[in-house]
């Protein structure tokens, strides 16, 4: 018979008392323009799905994708080509 045992480290890894470090907060702040651009892209795609196909919806999605891509490129240029996860570590 297999016993189910909780692993203390896995349970407490996401405890309420754990706060993000300053490096993690700085990384989130650095990535925020790209995150917001991705949110706008998803919003544009959802709006395009909710309406009948139109050229205006397609343009909105294309513009949102271009903004998201340019935000990611700007993020890469700011970090000097390293990934943001490496900077936070």
C-alpha positions as CSV (number, residue, x, y, z in Angstrom):
1,X,0.0,0.0,0.0
2,X,1.3,3.4,-1.0
3,X,1.1,6.1,1.6
4,X,0.4,9.7,0.6
5,X,2.8,12.0,2.4
6,X,3.1,15.7,2.0
7,X,6.5,17.2,1.4
8,X,6.9,20.1,3.7
9,X,9.1,22.2,1.3
10,X,6.5,21.8,-1.5
11,X,3.7,22.8,0.9
12,X,5.4,25.9,2.3
13,X,7.0,27.0,-1.0
14,X,4.0,29.2,-1.7
15,X,3.1,30.2,1.8
16,X,1.4,33.6,2.4
17,X,4.3,34.9,4.4
18,X,6.8,34.6,1.6
19,X,7.2,37.8,-0.4
20,X,9.0,38.4,-3.7
21,X,12.6,39.5,-3.5
22,X,13.7,42.9,-4.7
23,X,15.3,41.3,-7.7
24,X,12.0,39.6,-8.6
25,X,10.1,42.8,-8.2
26,X,12.6,44.6,-10.4
27,X,12.3,41.9,-13.0
28,X,8.5,42.2,-13.0
29,X,8.8,46.0,-13.3
30,X,11.2,45.6,-16.2
31,X,8.8,43.2,-17.9
32,X,5.6,45.2,-17.3
33,X,5.5,46.9,-20.7
34,X,5.8,43.5,-22.5
35,X,3.2,42.0,-20.1
36,X,0.7,44.8,-20.8
37,X,1.3,44.5,-24.5
38,X,0.6,40.8,-24.4
39,X,-2.6,41.5,-22.4
40,X,-3.7,44.0,-25.1
41,X,-2.9,41.5,-27.8
42,X,-5.1,38.8,-26.1
43,X,-7.9,41.4,-25.6
44,X,-7.8,42.3,-29.3
45,X,-7.9,38.6,-30.3
46,X,-10.9,38.0,-28.0
47,X,-12.7,41.0,-29.4
48,X,-12.0,39.7,-32.9
49,X,-13.4,36.3,-32.0
50,X,-16.6,37.8,-30.4
51,X,-17.5,39.8,-33.6
52,X,-18.0,38.7,-37.1
53,X,-14.8,38.8,-39.2
54,X,-14.0,42.3,-40.4
55,X,-10.9,44.0,-41.7
56,X,-10.9,46.4,-38.7
57,X,-10.7,43.5,-36.2
58,X,-7.8,42.0,-38.2
59,X,-6.0,45.3,-38.2
60,X,-6.4,45.6,-34.4
61,X,-5.0,42.2,-33.9
62,X,-2.1,42.9,-36.2
63,X,-1.3,46.2,-34.4
64,X,-1.5,44.5,-31.0
65,X,0.8,41.7,-32.2
66,X,3.3,44.3,-33.5
67,X,3.2,46.2,-30.2
68,X,3.7,43.0,-28.2
69,X,6.7,42.0,-30.4
70,X,8.2,45.5,-30.2
71,X,7.8,45.4,-26.4
72,X,9.6,42.1,-26.3
73,X,12.4,43.4,-28.5
74,X,12.8,46.5,-26.3
75,X,12.9,44.2,-23.2
76,X,15.7,42.2,-24.8
77,X,17.6,45.3,-25.8
78,X,17.3,46.6,-22.2
79,X,18.6,43.3,-20.7
80,X,21.5,43.1,-23.1
81,X,20.3,39.9,-24.7
82,X,20.2,37.9,-21.5
83,X,16.9,36.5,-20.5
84,X,15.1,38.2,-17.7
85,X,14.9,35.0,-15.6
86,X,18.7,34.9,-15.6
87,X,18.8,38.5,-14.3
88,X,16.5,37.7,-11.4
89,X,18.5,34.6,-10.3
